[in-house]
Amino acid sequence: MANEFVELGEYEKLNQIIRETFEHLAQTGQLKLGFFLQQMEEEFTRLGFREESAGNEVKNILLLSLDAVGDFVVTSPAIRSIRENFPAARITLVVPTKVYPLAELCPYVNEVLIYDWEEKFSAEVFLKVTDFARKNLWKRRFDLCFRIGVVYRPEINFLSYLSGARERICLEFSEIDKFFNTKCIENFIKAGDHISALDLYFLLNVGLKVNDTRLEVWYNKTDLFTARNLLKNFAQGRIKIALGIGAYAPARKYPVEKYFVALKEIISRGAAVIILGGKDELNDAKFLEENLPAECVKNFVEVGAGWRVDTAVISQSDLYMGNMTGVCDIAAALNKPIITLSRVAKRLPGFSGIHNETISYRPLQSLSFILQPEHQLDECRENPSYFGCVADHAHCIAQIEPKEIVAAYDEIIKLMKFRK
């Protein structure tokens, strides 16, 4: 492992502490956290990482957001608010690879770095985090680090601390957060609030101003040109529906056979369908493409255009239909009318009307219909969860009937015409 540790001049002592900690962790599986942090703090202090900038000016800010695509979209108001509060600061944003195409064009940051989180913490993960900090973060001498986002990741505390940032501020998800950060804000959300409110409460609680709560998503002229070119002459005169058939959790995926029944009827009413999804949806997309009228369906899953082009495609569509996932958040940020299908039942014992996935992740700032099963099934009913359905397949969500989708389509078209 010696080659993993390149001595970096003034940072040689930091490197030594990290190397010794890694070796102990690899051999014993245990991390002497208090001893490690004490040593690191002494060295960070000696190197001037804890000194305030001239005039107490905040010059460099680090934003850590290790969420998935939809969760990243709902943090956009927080990112914008941080820029508005620190207009002259240099802001570095860290996101996972999957989110990078959307984050890359964020106008509120100066730099976007990629860090892919792991499910479990280990000696190898510790080495990965420290190596990332050493190569990318120490040189910035951050005044502030904000840990934003709505999902807790195992190594994000190490990223925060090892960044060297003088002040490290976070929402508290765990008692251990207090060891790594200089200020932890109570993690709470009021009944009925959208999940995006978490970061906004957080910023307000540290004395920042929040002037705008709108979601944003970003793409460029090239993405828009590509989308328009792919849609050129497609289904002219028809209502174009961007259809998101994917979901990272199988319980969130509505059965494609049922989508087909609904879409066949909806197409007969003058619509056309643009299918969006990832590589896991190739077969389902092919099924729809082969069984729906050829002139009324475009399979963008097969094209593999990527998140930004998909976003541009949604911007050129009349409405979004699909599973309650990150694509739904993108459609909401674009203010598109939405029909979305949820795995959470209308009557969810212990959660309904208070705080559950359908309430927390409902589409914001857009006309929307959320279709839900009447009740949870089997073990999902016996063990109520914030997520509603906890099965490893399309389970509770499959209770939604195609005729409900058709009825929602008819209603949303009426409302769209009324708004015009």
C-alpha positions in Angstrom: 0.0 0.0 0.0 3.0 2.3 0.2 2.4 3.5 -3.3 -1.0 4.8 -2.3 0.6 7.4 -0.1 2.5 10.1 -2.1 4.3 12.5 0.3 3.1 16.0 -0.4 5.6 18.3 1.2 4.0 20.3 3.9 1.2 17.7 4.2 3.7 14.9 5.1 2.4 14.7 8.7 -1.2 14.5 7.6 -0.2 11.8 5.2 1.5 9.9 8.0 -1.6 10.1 10.3 -3.7 8.8 7.5 -1.4 6.0 6.6 -1.1 4.8 10.2 -4.9 5.0 10.7 -5.5 3.0 7.5 -3.0 0.3 8.4 -4.6 -0.1 11.9 -8.1 -0.2 10.3 -7.1 -2.7 7.7 -5.5 -5.0 10.3 -8.1 -4.8 13.1 -11.3 -3.6 11.4 -11.5 -0.9 14.1 -11.1 2.9 13.8 -9.7 4.9 16.8 -11.9 7.8 15.8 -11.2 10.1 18.8 -7.4 9.6 18.5 -7.5 10.0 14.7 -9.6 13.3 14.9 -7.4 14.7 17.6 -4.2 14.1 15.6 -5.8 15.5 12.4 -7.1 18.6 14.2 -3.7 19.4 15.6 -2.1 19.1 12.2 -4.9 21.0 10.4 -4.5 23.8 13.0 -0.7 23.8 12.6 -1.0 24.1 8.8 -3.4 27.1 9.1 -6.6 25.3 8.0 -8.4 26.7 11.0 -7.4 30.3 10.5 -10.1 32.7 9.3 -9.7 34.5 6.0 -8.7 38.1 5.9 -11.5 40.3 7.1 -13.5 37.1 8.1 -14.5 36.9 4.4 -15.8 33.6 3.2 -13.8 32.9 0.1 -14.1 29.1 -0.5 -17.2 26.9 0.1 -17.5 23.2 -0.3 -21.0 21.6 -0.9 -21.3 17.9 -0.4 -24.3 16.3 -2.1 -24.0 12.5 -2.5 -27.7 12.0 -3.4 -29.4 10.4 -6.4 -30.7 12.4 -9.4 -34.1 13.3 -8.0 -32.7 14.1 -4.6 -30.2 16.4 -6.2 -32.9 18.2 -8.2 -34.7 19.0 -4.9 -31.5 20.5 -3.4 -31.4 23.1 -6.2 -33.1 25.8 -4.1 -30.5 25.3 -1.4 -27.6 25.5 -3.8 -29.1 28.7 -5.3 -29.6 30.1 -1.8 -26.0 29.5 -0.8 -24.8 31.3 -3.8 -27.2 34.2 -3.1 -25.8 34.5 0.4 -22.2 34.3 -0.7 -22.1 36.0 -4.1 -18.3 36.4 -4.2 -17.2 33.0 -2.9 -15.7 30.2 -4.9 -18.1 27.2 -4.5 -17.0 23.6 -5.2 -19.8 21.0 -5.4 -19.2 17.3 -5.0 -21.7 14.8 -6.5 -21.7 11.2 -7.7 -21.0 10.2 -11.3 -24.7 9.7 -12.1 -25.6 13.2 -11.0 -22.6 14.9 -12.7 -24.2 15.6 -16.1 -27.0 17.6 -14.4 -24.7 19.3 -11.8 -22.1 20.2 -14.4 -24.1 23.1 -15.7 -25.3 24.4 -12.4 -24.8 28.2 -12.6 -24.4 28.7 -8.9 -21.1 26.8 -8.5 -17.6 27.3 -9.9 -16.5 23.7 -9.9 -18.1 20.2 -9.8 -16.1 17.2 -8.6 -17.1 13.5 -8.7 -17.2 11.2 -5.7 -19.0 7.9 -5.8 -20.1 6.7 -2.3 -20.0 3.2 -1.1 -22.7 1.2 0.8 -20.5 0.3 3.7 -17.5 1.9 5.4 -14.2 -0.1 5.3 -10.5 0.5 5.3 -10.6 0.7 1.5 -13.3 3.4 1.7 -11.3 5.3 4.3 -8.4 5.3 1.9 -10.6 6.3 -1.0 -12.0 9.3 0.9 -8.6 10.5 2.2 -7.1 10.2 -1.3 -9.9 12.3 -2.7 -9.5 14.9 -0.1 -5.7 15.0 -0.5 -5.9 15.4 -4.3 -8.9 17.6 -4.7 -9.8 19.5 -1.5 -6.8 20.5 0.7 -5.5 23.0 -1.9 -8.8 24.9 -1.7 -8.5 25.8 2.0 -12.3 25.9 2.4 -13.8 28.4 4.9 -17.2 26.6 4.9 -18.4 23.1 4.1 -22.2 22.5 3.8 -23.4 18.9 3.8 -26.6 19.2 1.8 -29.0 16.6 0.5 -31.7 14.4 2.0 -30.0 11.0 2.2 -27.3 10.0 4.6 -24.2 8.3 3.1 -21.7 6.4 5.2 -18.5 8.3 4.3 -19.9 11.8 3.9 -18.7 12.8 7.4 -15.2 11.8 6.5 -15.4 13.9 3.3 -16.6 16.8 5.3 -13.9 16.6 8.0 -11.0 15.6 5.7 -11.8 18.5 3.3 -10.0 20.6 5.9 -12.8 23.1 5.9 -12.6 25.5 8.9 -16.4 25.4 9.6 -18.4 22.3 8.7 -22.2 22.5 9.0 -24.7 19.7 8.5 -28.2 18.4 9.2 -27.8 15.9 12.0 -28.7 12.4 10.9 -26.6 10.6 13.5 -24.9 11.2 16.8 -21.6 10.7 15.1 -22.1 13.8 13.0 -21.1 15.9 16.0 -17.6 14.4 16.0 -16.9 15.5 12.4 -18.7 18.8 12.1 -18.5 22.1 13.9 -22.3 22.7 13.8 -25.2 20.2 13.5 -28.7 21.3 12.9 -31.6 19.2 14.2 -33.0 17.1 11.3 -36.7 17.7 11.2 -39.5 18.3 8.8 -43.0 19.5 9.5 -46.1 17.4 8.6 -47.0 17.9 4.9 -43.7 19.5 4.0 -41.8 18.5 0.8 -38.4 16.9 1.4 -36.7 20.0 -0.2 -37.7 21.9 2.9 -35.1 20.0 4.9 -32.2 21.9 3.4 -34.0 25.2 3.4 -34.8 24.8 7.2 -31.1 24.0 7.6 -29.9 27.1 5.9 -32.4 29.3 7.8 -31.2 27.8 11.1 -27.6 28.9 10.4 -28.7 32.4 9.6 -28.8 32.4 5.8 -31.6 33.9 3.7 -33.8 31.8 1.5 -35.6 34.0 -1.1 -36.8 31.4 -3.6 -37.9 27.8 -3.2 -38.3 26.8 -6.9 -36.7 23.7 -8.2 -34.3 24.1 -11.1 -32.6 21.7 -13.6 -30.0 22.7 -16.2 -29.2 21.7 -19.8 -27.6 23.6 -22.7 -28.2 24.5 -26.3 -26.5 21.3 -27.6 -28.8 19.1 -25.4 -31.8 21.0 -26.7 -30.7 20.7 -30.3 -30.2 17.0 -29.9 -33.6 16.6 -28.3 -35.3 18.6 -31.1 -33.5 16.6 -33.7 -34.5 13.3 -32.2 -38.1 14.5 -32.1 -38.1 16.1 -35.5 -41.4 15.4 -37.4 -42.5 13.0 -34.6 -46.3 12.7 -34.1 -47.0 16.3 -35.2 -50.3 17.6 -33.8 -50.5 15.0 -31.0 -50.1 15.5 -27.3 -46.5 14.3 -26.5 -46.1 12.4 -23.3 -42.6 11.8 -21.8 -43.0 8.4 -20.2 -40.6 7.4 -17.4 -40.8 3.7 -17.0 -37.7 3.2 -14.8 -37.0 3.2 -11.1 -34.0 2.2 -8.9 -36.4 0.3 -6.6 -38.4 -2.5 -8.3 -41.4 -1.8 -6.0 -41.6 1.7 -7.6 -41.9 0.3 -11.2 -45.4 0.0 -12.6 -45.8 -3.2 -14.7 -45.1 -2.4 -18.3 -48.0 -4.6 -19.5 -50.4 -2.3 -17.5 -48.8 0.8 -19.0 -49.4 -0.7 -22.4 -53.2 -1.1 -21.8 -53.4 2.5 -20.6 -51.2 3.9 -23.4 -53.1 2.1 -26.1 -56.3 3.9 -25.0 -54.5 7.3 -24.5 -53.0 7.1 -27.9 -56.5 6.6 -29.4 -57.3 10.0 -27.8 -54.7 11.8 -29.8 -51.4 11.3 -27.8 -48.0 10.0 -28.6 -45.4 8.6 -26.3 -41.6 9.2 -25.8 -40.2 6.4 -23.6 -37.4 7.3 -21.2 -35.4 5.0 -18.9 -32.1 3.4 -18.3 -30.4 0.2 -19.5 -32.6 -1.9 -17.1 -35.6 -0.7 -19.0 -34.4 -1.8 -22.5 -36.8 -4.8 -22.7 -39.8 -3.0 -21.3 -39.2 -0.1 -23.7 -38.9 -2.6 -26.6 -42.2 -4.2 -25.6 -44.0 -0.9 -25.8 -42.3 0.1 -29.0 -43.2 -3.1 -30.7 -46.9 -3.2 -29.5 -48.0 0.4 -29.7 -48.6 2.2 -33.1 -45.2 2.9 -34.6 -46.0 6.5 -35.6 -47.0 7.3 -32.0 -44.0 6.0 -30.0 -40.3 6.9 -29.7 -38.0 4.7 -27.8 -35.3 6.9 -26.2 -34.2 4.2 -23.9 -32.5 2.5 -26.8 -30.9 5.8 -27.8 -29.3 6.2 -24.4 -29.2 9.9 -24.7 -28.3 10.7 -21.1 -29.8 12.7 -18.3 -29.4 16.2 -19.9 -30.8 15.2 -23.3 -33.7 13.4 -21.5 -34.3 16.6 -19.6 -34.4 18.6 -22.8 -36.8 16.0 -24.3 -39.1 16.5 -21.3 -38.9 20.2 -21.9 -40.2 19.6 -25.5 -43.0 17.3 -24.3 -46.5 18.4 -23.3 -46.6 16.3 -20.1 -44.8 13.7 -18.0 -46.2 10.4 -17.0 -44.4 7.7 -15.1 -43.2 6.3 -11.8 -42.4 8.6 -8.8 -38.7 8.8 -9.3 -36.0 11.4 -10.1 -37.4 11.9 -13.6 -40.6 13.1 -12.0 -38.6 15.7 -10.1 -37.0 16.8 -13.3 -40.4 17.2 -14.9 -41.6 19.2 -11.9 -38.5 21.5 -12.1 -39.5 22.1 -15.8 -43.1 22.9 -14.6 -44.6 20.2 -16.8 -48.0 18.7 -16.0 -47.4 15.3 -14.3 -49.2 12.0 -13.9 -47.1 9.9 -11.5 -47.7 6.5 -10.0 -46.7 5.7 -6.4 -46.1 2.6 -4.4 -47.6 4.3 -1.3 -51.2 3.5 -0.6 -53.9 6.2 -0.1 -54.5 4.9 3.4 -51.1 4.2 5.0 -51.5 3.3 8.7 -49.4 5.6 10.9 -48.1 7.7 8.1 -51.0 8.8 5.9 -51.5 12.6 5.9 -48.5 13.1 8.1 -45.2 12.2 6.4 -44.6 9.5 3.8 -42.8 9.2 0.5 -45.8 10.4 -1.6 -46.1 13.6 0.5 -42.4 14.3 0.9 -41.6 13.6 -2.8 -44.8 14.9 -4.4 -44.2 17.0 -7.6 -43.6 20.6 -6.8 -44.6 23.8 -8.7 -46.6 21.8 -11.4 -50.1 20.6 -12.2 -50.0 17.0 -11.0 -52.0 13.8 -10.4 -50.6 11.2 -8.0 -52.1 7.7 -8.5 -51.9 5.4 -5.5 -53.1 1.9 -4.6 -56.0 1.8 -2.3 -54.1 -0.1 0.4 -50.8 -1.8 1.1 -50.7 -5.6 0.5 -49.5 -8.5 2.7 -46.3 -7.7 4.7 -46.5 -4.1 3.5 -49.7 -3.7 5.4 -48.6 -5.6 8.5 -45.3 -3.5 8.8 -46.2 0.0 7.6 -43.3 2.0 6.2 -42.6 5.5 5.1 -41.9 4.0 1.7 -45.2 2.2 1.6 -44.2 -1.0 -0.3 -41.1 -2.8 0.7 -41.3 -5.7 -1.7 -38.5 -6.5 -4.2 -40.9 -6.4 -7.2 -43.9 -4.5 -8.5 -46.2 -5.3 -5.7 -48.6 -2.7 -4.2 -48.2 -0.3 -7.1 -49.6 -3.0 -9.4 -53.1 -2.4 -7.9 -53.4 0.8 -9.9 -55.6 0.0 -12.8 -54.9 1.2 -16.4 -58.3 2.9 -16.4 -57.2 5.2 -13.6 -54.3 6.3 -15.7 -56.6 7.0 -18.6 -59.0 9.0 -16.4 -56.1 11.0 -15.0 -54.9 11.8 -18.5 -58.4 12.9 -19.5 -58.6 15.2 -16.5 -55.2 16.7 -16.9 -55.8 17.5 -20.6 -59.0 19.3 -19.6 -57.1 21.3 -17.0 -54.2 22.1 -19.5 -56.7 23.4 -22.0 -58.4 25.5 -19.3 -55.1 27.0 -18.3 -54.4 28.1 -21.8 
